[in-house]
Amino acid sequence: MPGTRFPFSIRAGAALTALVLGLSVPGGMAETPPDASLADLIAAQETECEFPMASIYSSEAFEEAYTYAGDDLGATWTKEKTAFRVWAPTAEAVTVNLYASGTEGENDLLESIPMISDVNGTWTAEKEGDLNGVYYTYTAEVEGRVNETIDPYARTAGVNGKRGMVLNLDGTDPEGWETDGNPNAGLSYNDAIIYELHVRDLSTHDSAGILNAGKFLGLTETGTTTPGGVPTGLDHIRELGVTHVHLLPVYDFGSVDESRLDEAQFNWGYDPVNYNVPEGSYATDPYNGEVRVAEMKKMVKALHDSGLSVVMDVVYNHVYDAGAFSLNRLVPGYFSRVSREGVYSNGSGCSNDTASERSMVRKFIVDSVNYWVDEYHIDGFRFDLVGLLDTETVNEIVETVHQNHPDVIFYGEGWQMNTALTKPGVLLAVQGNSPRTPGFAYFNDGLRNALRGTGSRGYASGAGGQDIAVRQGMMGLNGWCTTPAQTVNYASCHDNNTLMDCITLATPKASRAERIRMNNLAAAVYFTAQGIPFLQAGEEMLRTKENPDGTLNENSYNAPDEVNSLKWDTLEADEYRQVYEYYRGLIAFRKAHAALRLTNAEDVRAGLSSVKGLPANVLAFQLEGGVNGEASEGIFILFNPTEKPQEIALPEGVWDVCVNGEQAGTEALETVQGTVCAAPISATVLVKR
């Protein structure tokens, strides 16, 4: 709950001073007292009464003593033995507990092994023999408390993520995994077209025709159709033409009880429990830690085989339960930002913010991202509330991943939020700091709000006063974004109402046909804008999230499948199928024209211009031929959100209309010169011959 008081505190004295100095021996205490100057410094930082240990964690002395740089944290398996290493610098003793099962509460302890205090606050133990499939936890004794927890670096787990599992990861690889890779390697950020999808949403509707409903394996099935024969699932996404499938959280999250999967449960999953473990509710057997790993890899392989790169939605900015989170159980309060008053920082709105500025938190996040890339062949990451993470951490993530995987893309929510930083001078990864995170892109909420409105009409539904925001969005440049490689352009995502629901709510007097045209106009804007286009799954088939009482759900994070599932059978109706084909045509057009995918501000300013002297609310843009390798002689883009047709003068030459209010694609729908008539509430895109 907001304002939760941090429970762990100690009294300033010799033990704390020794910890800060790093004069540790087995048992976590010091043999010799610290020098007086550092003792005086520590005393000056705090009062004589109790204070949170967290106030020392960010000190230079603590980090110098207790930053571990090795790559062997967790359980390292071989057939001959397994080595365990855990970071717990404040612990007085640590044991590793071996279990026969992964179910918490089962009385199946095999052995508890005392661990030995080692360098930089780590503890180690080894166990001879083949432990593949054996479950384990750590128990840490910290200031009189005995805390048992899963390993923060656990690679898989039993049901509900309470016990880690020693695993031969190579044994979980699907056939052909050794040659698997990013099918879109070599593309720039601006070449990506991102499709945001929840695993359950894809397959749980009756009309999906998918056997493994709600599971990782549902995304491996091909040849699935509606009762009327319309392609669904993986085939639908592949035919749409997107390059990247962005999966809402697929790590182990806490809001779904994996032991009760026979009951109706749903959550988006923005509540991390184990960052390096696949979610068990998406596996066919959540009790067996091997199954969730193997099935997630099969899903990634199937997407790659279909030409689709995989983006993972990650939530390093907070955890499901700070007090129960593994790293905070081992080193109380270390992972989270805690004020000097002992209260968790709550910029995330989830009662705890991650202290990414601390060295071992940063290492944990960097290691985690690199692990998903190396072990699961993940091709991109979307960071939830990345504005709560610091720029140094973000840059280290990008730099380390790109050393071996230069095609991995990174983007996230760079919103400005209040958080209690534990160090001075920390810069956060917000939109305004985009020049300081050059390999990281941010969602463009300015263009989103301009297109769909915020509780009222937007540009696509006829609102005035949005010209500047749309122009900036089309340029891929605005107040915070100085390069189109860092702006993710969209009209809807899982948050808030769907695009069609936004339009419906804002236009109570509009006809159904008019609303569909508004939907298509919004899509045409962000698909022709400079930057990275992104769409919510189902937007291409007029997705709505309707509650049983007929209201529209704007925050469906825990709504049932009936609300969240993709209604595939709607595609059997002409109006839905036409919208799908329109989106498919926009995507094909974008892919065919390099001028829509400029990667730097210089090319934008040289090759893209806004047309002046047009009627109110009508916008037009001209792209020069040849820029960025564009094969055509030029492109003319025209948006008419008004309820009247608009006759607009064209530059000299003969122009093929490839996009209008009804159709989109790479082929000419008609050929014009001199002028073009833009239909009401429509986009018109022309290519010069």
C-alpha positions in Angstrom: 0.0 0.0 0.0 1.2 3.6 -0.6 3.1 4.8 2.4 4.1 1.3 3.6 6.9 1.7 6.2 10.0 -0.2 5.6 10.3 -2.8 8.3 14.1 -3.4 8.5 16.3 -1.1 10.5 19.5 -1.4 12.6 21.2 0.8 15.1 24.3 2.7 14.0 27.4 1.0 15.5 30.4 -1.2 14.8 28.5 -3.8 12.8 27.1 -1.3 10.3 30.4 0.6 10.1 32.2 -2.7 9.4 29.7 -3.5 6.7 30.2 -0.2 5.0 34.0 -0.7 5.1 33.6 -4.2 3.7 35.7 -5.8 6.4 33.6 -9.0 6.3 34.6 -12.5 7.4 32.5 -15.6 7.5 29.4 -14.7 9.5 29.3 -11.2 7.9 31.2 -9.3 10.8 34.5 -7.6 10.9 37.7 -8.7 12.6 39.1 -5.2 13.1 37.4 -1.9 13.8 37.1 0.8 11.1 39.2 3.8 10.9 37.8 6.8 12.9 37.3 9.1 10.0 34.8 6.9 8.1 33.1 6.1 11.4 32.7 9.8 12.0 31.3 10.2 8.5 28.7 7.5 9.0 27.8 9.0 12.3 27.3 12.4 10.8 25.0 11.0 8.1 22.5 9.6 10.7 21.0 10.3 14.1 21.7 8.2 17.2 18.3 6.5 16.9 17.3 3.7 14.6 17.4 4.4 10.8 16.8 2.4 7.7 19.8 0.4 6.5 18.7 1.5 3.0 20.2 4.9 3.8 23.7 3.3 3.7 23.2 1.1 0.6 23.8 4.0 -1.8 26.9 5.2 -0.1 30.2 5.2 -2.0 31.8 3.1 0.7 29.1 0.4 0.6 29.2 0.1 -3.2 32.9 0.0 -3.3 33.0 -2.9 -0.8 30.0 -4.8 -2.0 29.7 -4.5 -5.8 30.2 -8.0 -7.3 31.2 -8.0 -11.0 31.1 -11.7 -11.7 28.7 -13.5 -14.0 28.0 -16.6 -11.9 25.2 -15.4 -9.6 22.5 -18.0 -9.3 22.8 -21.8 -9.8 25.4 -22.9 -12.3 24.6 -26.4 -13.4 26.8 -29.1 -14.8 26.1 -32.8 -14.8 28.9 -33.3 -12.3 27.9 -30.6 -9.8 26.0 -27.4 -9.3 27.6 -24.2 -7.9 25.4 -21.6 -6.1 26.3 -18.0 -5.5 24.1 -15.4 -4.0 24.6 -11.7 -3.0 23.7 -11.1 0.6 26.2 -8.7 2.2 24.1 -7.9 5.3 23.4 -11.5 6.1 25.1 -13.2 9.1 24.5 -16.7 7.6 23.0 -18.1 4.4 22.0 -21.7 3.5 20.8 -23.2 0.2 17.8 -25.5 0.6 17.2 -28.4 -1.8 13.7 -29.6 -2.4 12.1 -32.5 -4.4 9.2 -30.3 -5.6 8.6 -26.7 -6.5 5.5 -26.3 -4.4 5.8 -24.1 -1.3 4.6 -25.9 1.8 5.4 -29.4 0.7 7.5 -31.2 3.4 10.0 -32.5 0.9 13.3 -30.9 2.0 16.2 -32.9 0.7 19.1 -31.0 2.3 20.2 -27.6 3.6 23.7 -26.7 2.8 25.5 -23.9 4.7 27.1 -21.3 2.3 30.5 -19.8 2.7 31.0 -16.0 2.8 33.0 -14.9 -0.2 34.0 -11.8 -2.0 31.9 -8.6 -2.2 29.1 -9.8 0.0 28.5 -13.0 -1.9 28.0 -16.5 -0.5 28.8 -19.7 -2.2 28.1 -23.5 -2.0 28.6 -26.5 -4.2 26.7 -29.8 -4.5 28.2 -32.8 -6.2 26.0 -34.8 -8.6 23.4 -34.0 -11.3 20.8 -31.7 -9.7 18.9 -31.0 -12.9 15.3 -30.7 -11.9 15.9 -30.2 -8.2 14.2 -27.2 -6.6 16.0 -24.8 -4.2 15.7 -21.7 -2.1 18.0 -19.6 0.0 17.6 -18.8 3.7 19.4 -15.7 5.0 19.8 -14.7 8.6 19.7 -10.9 8.8 19.7 -8.9 12.0 17.8 -11.6 13.9 15.4 -12.4 11.1 15.3 -15.6 9.1 14.1 -15.1 5.6 13.6 -17.9 3.1 13.3 -16.9 -0.5 13.7 -17.9 -4.1 17.0 -17.0 -5.8 16.8 -13.6 -7.5 18.7 -15.1 -10.4 16.6 -18.3 -10.6 16.2 -19.4 -14.2 12.9 -21.2 -13.6 10.6 -22.1 -10.8 7.8 -24.2 -9.5 4.2 -23.2 -9.1 3.7 -19.5 -8.3 7.5 -18.9 -8.4 8.2 -19.8 -4.7 11.1 -22.2 -5.3 13.7 -21.9 -8.0 14.8 -24.9 -10.0 18.3 -26.1 -11.1 18.0 -26.6 -14.8 20.0 -27.8 -17.7 19.0 -25.0 -20.0 20.4 -26.6 -23.1 18.0 -29.5 -22.6 15.0 -27.1 -23.1 16.1 -25.9 -26.5 13.6 -26.7 -29.4 14.8 -28.3 -32.6 16.8 -25.9 -34.7 17.4 -23.5 -31.8 21.2 -23.4 -32.5 20.5 -21.7 -35.8 17.5 -19.6 -34.6 17.9 -15.8 -34.7 16.2 -12.5 -35.4 14.4 -12.8 -38.7 14.6 -9.0 -39.1 18.3 -8.6 -38.4 19.7 -5.6 -40.2 16.6 -3.4 -39.9 16.9 0.0 -38.3 14.6 1.1 -35.4 12.6 3.0 -38.0 12.0 -0.1 -40.1 10.2 -1.8 -37.2 6.4 -2.1 -37.2 5.4 -3.3 -33.7 2.2 -5.3 -32.8 1.4 -5.3 -29.1 -0.2 -8.5 -27.9 -1.2 -10.2 -24.7 -0.7 -14.0 -24.8 -4.2 -14.9 -23.6 -5.9 -12.3 -25.9 -4.7 -14.1 -29.0 -6.3 -17.5 -28.4 -9.1 -17.6 -25.8 -12.1 -16.6 -27.9 -14.1 -19.5 -29.2 -13.7 -18.3 -32.8 -9.9 -18.4 -32.6 -9.7 -22.1 -33.4 -6.5 -22.4 -31.4 -6.0 -25.6 -29.3 -3.6 -24.2 -26.7 -5.8 -21.4 -25.6 -4.1 -18.9 -23.3 -0.7 -20.6 -23.6 2.7 -19.9 -25.1 2.0 -22.8 -27.4 -1.1 -21.0 -28.8 1.4 -18.7 -30.6 3.0 -21.7 -32.3 -0.1 -23.0 -34.1 -0.5 -22.3 -37.8 -3.4 -23.0 -40.1 -6.0 -21.8 -37.5 -9.2 -20.2 -38.7 -12.6 -18.9 -37.7 -15.5 -21.1 -38.4 -15.9 -19.2 -41.6 -12.3 -19.9 -42.7 -10.7 -16.5 -41.9 -7.1 -16.9 -40.7 -6.5 -16.3 -36.9 -3.6 -16.2 -34.5 -0.1 -16.5 -35.8 -1.2 -16.6 -39.5 -3.2 -13.4 -39.1 -0.3 -11.5 -37.6 2.1 -12.8 -40.3 -0.2 -11.8 -43.1 -0.7 -8.4 -41.6 2.9 -7.6 -42.3 4.2 -6.3 -39.0 7.9 -7.0 -38.2 7.8 -7.3 -34.4 5.4 -8.9 -31.9 5.5 -7.1 -28.6 4.3 -9.5 -25.9 2.9 -8.0 -22.7 4.7 -9.4 -19.7 5.7 -13.1 -20.0 8.1 -13.2 -17.0 6.7 -14.7 -13.8 4.1 -12.3 -12.4 2.1 -12.5 -9.2 -1.5 -11.6 -10.0 -2.5 -14.9 -11.4 -2.5 -18.0 -9.1 -0.9 -20.7 -11.1 -2.3 -23.4 -8.8 -5.9 -22.4 -9.7 -5.8 -22.3 -13.5 -9.1 -24.1 -13.7 -10.7 -20.9 -12.5 -11.2 -17.7 -14.5 -8.2 -15.4 -14.0 -6.7 -12.6 -16.1 -4.1 -10.0 -15.7 -1.8 -8.0 -17.9 1.1 -9.0 -15.7 2.7 -5.7 -14.7 3.5 -7.1 -11.3 6.9 -8.9 -11.3 7.8 -11.7 -9.0 10.7 -13.5 -10.7 12.3 -11.5 -13.5 14.2 -14.3 -15.2 11.5 -17.0 -15.1 8.7 -17.4 -17.7 5.2 -17.1 -16.4 3.7 -20.4 -15.3 0.1 -19.7 -16.2 1.1 -19.6 -19.9 2.7 -23.1 -19.6 0.8 -26.3 -19.9 2.3 -27.4 -16.6 3.1 -24.6 -14.1 4.4 -27.1 -11.5 7.3 -28.3 -13.6 9.9 -25.6 -14.0 11.3 -27.1 -17.2 8.0 -26.9 -19.1 7.6 -23.2 -18.9 11.1 -22.6 -20.3 10.8 -25.1 -23.1 7.4 -23.8 -24.2 8.4 -20.2 -24.2 11.4 -21.1 -26.4 9.1 -22.9 -28.8 6.9 -19.8 -29.0 9.9 -17.6 -29.8 11.1 -20.1 -32.4 7.6 -20.3 -34.1 7.4 -16.5 -34.3 10.9 -16.3 -35.8 10.0 -19.0 -38.3 7.1 -16.8 -39.3 9.4 -13.8 -39.9 8.4 -12.1 -36.7 10.8 -10.6 -34.2 9.9 -10.8 -30.5 9.7 -7.9 -28.1 9.4 -8.5 -24.4 7.5 -6.1 -22.2 9.6 -5.7 -19.0 8.7 -4.0 -15.7 12.0 -3.3 -13.8 10.6 -0.1 -12.2 8.7 -1.9 -9.4 7.8 -5.3 -8.1 4.6 -7.1 -7.1 5.4 -7.1 -3.4 8.5 -5.2 -2.2 8.6 -7.0 1.2 8.3 -10.4 -0.4 10.6 -9.8 -3.4 13.6 -12.1 -3.3 16.4 -9.5 -3.4 14.7 -7.5 -0.6 14.4 -10.7 1.4 18.1 -11.3 1.1 19.2 -7.7 1.5 16.2 -6.0 3.1 15.1 -2.8 1.2 18.1 -2.8 -1.2 16.2 -3.2 -4.4 13.6 -0.5 -3.6 13.8 3.2 -3.1 13.1 4.1 0.5 13.1 7.6 2.0 15.0 8.5 5.1 11.7 8.3 6.9 11.5 4.6 6.0 8.7 4.9 3.5 8.8 3.2 0.0 8.8 5.6 -2.9 5.7 5.4 -4.9 6.2 7.2 -8.3 5.1 4.0 -10.0 1.8 4.0 -8.2 2.6 0.5 -7.1 3.9 1.3 -3.6 7.6 0.7 -4.5 10.1 2.1 -7.0 13.2 0.3 -8.0 16.6 1.8 -6.9 18.3 1.3 -10.3 21.0 3.8 -9.3 22.4 1.3 -6.8 25.2 -0.8 -8.3 23.8 -4.3 -7.7 20.3 -3.3 -8.7 21.8 -2.0 -11.9 23.8 -5.1 -12.4 20.7 -7.3 -11.8 18.7 -5.4 -14.4 21.5 -5.4 -17.0 22.2 -9.1 -16.4 18.5 -9.9 -16.7 18.0 -8.2 -20.0 21.1 -9.8 -21.4 19.9 -13.2 -20.2 16.6 -13.0 -22.1 18.5 -12.0 -25.2 21.1 -14.8 -24.9 19.0 -17.6 -23.6 15.6 -16.9 -25.3 16.7 -15.0 -28.4 14.5 -12.0 -27.6 14.8 -9.2 -30.2 13.5 -6.2 -28.3 12.4 -4.8 -25.0 9.6 -2.4 -24.1 10.3 -0.8 -20.6 7.3 -0.1 -18.5 7.6 3.3 -16.7 11.2 3.6 -17.8 11.1 7.2 -16.5 11.7 5.7 -13.0 15.0 4.1 -14.1 18.2 6.1 -14.4 19.9 6.9 -17.7 23.2 5.1 -16.7 21.3 1.9 -16.3 19.4 2.3 -19.5 22.6 3.0 -21.5 24.5 0.1 -19.9 21.6 -2.2 -20.9 21.7 -1.0 -24.5 25.5 -1.0 -24.8 26.0 -4.5 -23.4 23.2 -6.1 -25.4 24.3 -4.4 -28.6 27.9 -5.7 -28.3 26.7 -9.1 -29.5 23.1 -8.4 -30.6 23.1 -5.0 -32.5 19.6 -5.5 -33.9 17.8 -5.6 -30.6 15.5 -2.6 -30.2 14.6 -0.7 -27.0 11.8 1.6 -26.2 9.6 2.5 -23.2 7.4 4.9 -21.3 9.4 8.0 -20.6 6.8 9.8 -18.4 7.9 12.2 -15.8 7.1 10.9 -12.3 8.2 11.8 -8.8 10.4 9.3 -7.1 12.7 9.3 -4.1 16.2 8.9 -5.6 18.8 7.5 -3.2 21.7 9.4 -4.7 22.3 13.0 -5.8 22.8 13.8 -9.5 20.9 10.9 -10.9 19.2 11.5 -14.3 16.1 9.5 -15.1 15.2 8.1 -18.5 12.3 10.4 -19.3 11.4 11.8 -22.7 13.3 15.0 -22.0 16.5 13.1 -21.5 16.3 11.2 -24.8 19.5 12.8 -26.1 21.3 11.1 -23.1 19.9 7.7 -24.1 20.7 7.6 -27.8 19.9 3.9 -28.3 16.5 4.0 -26.6 13.1 5.2 -28.0 10.1 6.6 -26.2 6.4 6.5 -26.7 5.1 9.7 -28.3 2.0 10.4 -26.2 1.8 13.9 -27.7 0.9 12.4 -31.1 -1.3 9.8 -29.5 -3.4 12.4 -27.7 -3.6 14.7 -30.7 -4.9 11.9 -32.9 -7.5 10.3 -30.6 -8.2 13.0 -28.1 -8.1 12.7 -24.3 -11.8 12.2 -23.3 -12.9 14.3 -26.3 -12.4 14.5 -30.1 -9.0 14.3 -31.5 -7.6 15.3 -34.9 -8.8 12.1 -36.5 -12.3 12.7 -35.2 -12.5 16.3 -36.3 -11.1 18.4 -33.4 -9.3 21.6 -34.3 -6.2 22.9 -32.6 -4.1 19.8 -33.1 -2.2 20.9 -36.2 1.1 21.6 -34.5 1.2 18.3 -32.6 0.4 16.3 -35.8 3.0 18.2 -37.8 5.6 17.5 -35.2 4.6 13.8 -35.1 4.8 13.6 -38.8 8.3 15.0 -38.7 9.4 12.7 -35.9 10.7 15.7 -34.1 9.3 17.7 -31.3 10.2 19.4 -28.0 11.7 16.2 -26.4 12.6 14.2 -29.5 15.4 15.3 -31.7 15.6 12.3 -33.9 12.9 10.0 -35.5 14.8 7.0 -34.3 13.6 7.7 -30.7 9.8 8.3 -31.2 7.3 5.4 -31.1 4.1 6.6 -32.9 0.7 5.1 -32.0 -2.9 5.8 -31.4 -3.7 3.0 -29.0 -2.1 0.4 -26.7 -3.2 -1.9 -23.9 -3.7 1.2 -21.6 -6.9 3.2 -21.7 -9.6 2.7 -24.3 -9.0 1.1 -27.6 -8.8 3.4 -30.6 -12.3 2.6 -31.8 -13.7 2.9 -28.2 -12.1 6.3 -27.9 -13.7 7.4 -31.1 -17.0 6.0 -30.1 -17.1 7.8 -26.8 -16.0 11.1 -28.3 -18.4 11.1 -31.2 -21.9 10.1 -30.0 -23.6 11.6 -33.0 -21.3 10.1 -35.7 -22.4 7.2 -37.8 -20.6 3.8 -37.8 -19.1 4.5 -41.2 -17.8 7.8 -40.1 -16.2 6.3 -37.0 -14.5 3.6 -39.1 -13.1 6.4 -41.4 -11.8 8.2 -38.3 -10.1 5.0 -37.1 -8.4 4.6 -40.5 -7.3 8.2 -40.7 -5.6 7.9 -37.3 -3.8 4.8 -38.5 -2.7 6.5 -41.7 -1.1 9.3 -39.8 1.1 7.2 -37.5 2.0 4.7 -40.3 3.2 7.6 -42.6 4.9 9.6 -39.8 8.6 9.5 -39.3 9.5 7.3 -36.3 8.5 3.8 -35.3 4.8 2.7 -35.8 3.1 0.7 -33.1 -0.4 -0.7 -32.8 -2.4 -2.6 -30.3 -3.4 -6.1 -31.3 -6.9 -5.9 -32.7 -6.9 -2.3 -33.7 -6.7 -3.5 -37.3 -10.1 -5.1 -36.8 -11.9 -2.3 -34.8 -11.2 -3.9 -31.4 -13.5 -2.9 -28.6 -13.5 -3.9 -24.9 -17.1 -4.0 -23.9 -18.1 -4.9 -20.4 -21.2 -7.2 -19.8 -23.2 -4.1 -19.0 -22.4 -2.5 -22.3 -20.0 0.1 -21.0 -16.5 0.3 -22.5 -13.6 -0.8 -20.4 -10.6 1.7 -20.3 -8.5 -0.3 -17.9 -9.0 -4.0 -18.6 -5.9 -5.2 -16.7 -7.9 -7.8 -14.8 -11.1 -8.0 -16.8 -12.2 -11.5 -18.0 -11.4 -13.0 -21.4 -14.8 -12.1 -22.6 -13.7 -8.4 -22.5 -10.0 -8.8 -23.5 -10.0 -11.6 -26.1 -9.6 -10.8 -29.8 -13.0 -11.5 -31.4 -11.8 -13.3 -34.5 -15.2 -14.0 -35.9 -15.7 -10.3 -36.5 -13.4 -10.6 -39.5 -16.1 -12.6 -41.2 -18.0 -9.4 -41.7 -17.1 -7.1 -44.5 -16.6 -3.9 -42.5 -14.0 -5.5 -40.3 -12.3 -7.3 -43.1 -12.0 -4.1 -45.0 -10.3 -2.3 -42.0 -7.9 -5.2 -41.7 -7.0 -4.9 -45.4 -6.6 -1.2 -45.0 -4.1 -1.7 -42.2 -2.3 -4.4 -44.2 -2.1 -2.0 -47.1 -0.7 0.8 -45.0 2.0 -1.5 -43.6 2.9 -2.7 -47.1 3.1 0.9 -48.3 5.4 1.9 -45.4 7.7 -1.0 -46.1 7.9 -0.1 -49.8 9.0 3.5 -49.2 12.2 4.3 -47.5 11.4 8.0 -47.3 8.9 7.1 -44.6 11.7 5.6 -42.5 14.2 8.4 -42.1 16.6 7.8 -39.2 18.0 11.2 -38.4 16.9 14.8 -38.1 19.1 16.0 -40.9 17.4 13.8 -43.5 14.0 14.8 -42.2 14.7 18.5 -42.5 16.1 18.0 -46.0 13.5 15.6 -47.4 10.2 16.4 -45.6 8.2 19.6 -45.8 4.8 20.7 -44.6 2.5 22.2 -47.2 1.1 25.6 -46.4 -2.0 27.5 -47.4 -4.5 24.6 -46.9 -8.1 24.8 -45.5 -8.5 24.6 -41.7 -7.6 21.3 -40.2 -6.3 19.9 -43.5 -2.7 18.9 -43.5 -0.3 17.8 -46.2 3.3 16.8 -46.4 5.7 16.3 -49.3 8.7 13.9 -49.2 11.4 14.2 -51.8 12.4 11.3 -54.0 15.8 9.7 -53.4 16.1 10.6 -49.7 17.2 7.6 -47.6 17.2 5.5 -50.8 13.6 6.2 -51.7 13.0 4.6 -55.1 10.1 6.9 -56.1 10.3 10.5 -57.3 8.4 11.7 -54.3 5.5 11.1 -51.9 2.6 13.5 -51.1 0.6 12.8 -47.9 -2.8 14.5 -47.3 -5.1 14.3 -44.3 -8.6 15.6 -44.4 -10.5 15.2 -41.0 -13.3 17.5 -42.1 -16.7 16.4 -43.1 -16.4 17.9 -46.6 -14.3 16.8 -49.6 -11.3 19.0 -50.2 -9.7 19.7 -53.6 -6.0 20.2 -53.0 -3.3 21.4 -55.5 -0.5 18.9 -56.2 3.1 19.6 -57.0 4.0 19.3 -60.7 4.0 15.9 -62.2 1.9 12.8 -62.5 0.8 11.1 -59.2 -0.5 7.6 -58.4 -3.0 7.5 -55.5 -2.0 4.4 -53.4 -4.0 5.3 -50.3 -7.5 6.9 -50.0 -10.3 6.7 -47.5 -11.3 3.2 -48.5 -8.2 1.4 -49.6 -4.4 1.3 -49.0 -1.5 -0.5 -50.6 1.4 -0.2 -53.0 -0.6 -0.3 -56.3 -2.2 2.7 -57.9 -5.9 3.2 -57.2 -6.0 6.1 -59.7 -3.7 8.5 -61.4 -4.0 12.3 -61.1 -2.2 15.5 -61.8 -2.8 19.1 -60.9 -5.1 18.5 -58.1 -6.5 15.6 -56.0 -9.9 15.4 -54.2 -9.5 14.2 -50.6 -12.7 12.5 -49.4 -14.2 13.5 -46.1 -12.5 12.1 -43.0 -9.7 10.4 -45.0 -6.0 10.1 -45.8 -4.8 10.4 -49.4 -1.2 9.3 -50.1 0.2 9.7 -53.6 3.5 8.6 -55.2 5.1 10.6 -58.0 5.8 8.7 -61.2 
